[in-house]
Amino acid sequence: MNLIHAIVKKIKQRQYEFSRHALDQTIVRNISVPEIETAILNGGEVVENYADDKYGPSCLLLGFTNTGRPIHIQCSYPDRHFIKIITVYEPDPTRWTDYRVRK
C-alpha cells in the first residue's frame, strides 16, 4: 500500500491525533478538523517527504477543502497505530508553485 493510501485509511478510521503545535495552529489559522479530513480524503497528495526527520518519518500533504481552500498538513508516517498531525497551514502562494513545489 502506498503512503497516501495508508494515511487515508488511518484518517477514515479516525486513527489520528494532533500534536500540541498542530492543535494551536488550527485555532490561530482558523482551520477546522473537518477541513483537514476533507483535504486528505478528497485527493490529498504527498508533496514533500521527510523520511529522516529528527522526530520520526513524516510527510507534507496538500489537499483542498470543499470550498477549494488549499491546506498543507504535515503528519507522521502511518506505521504507528495513530498518525500524528504535526502542523497545518494554508500555503503562501508567494512561497509555493501550485502549492506543490517550494519557490
Secondary structure, 3 states (H helix, E strand, C coil): CCHHHHHHHHHHCCCEEECHHHHHHHHHCCCCHHHHHHHHHCCCEEEEEECCCCCCCEEEEEEECCCCCEEEEEEECCCCCCEEEEEEECCCCCCEECCCEEC
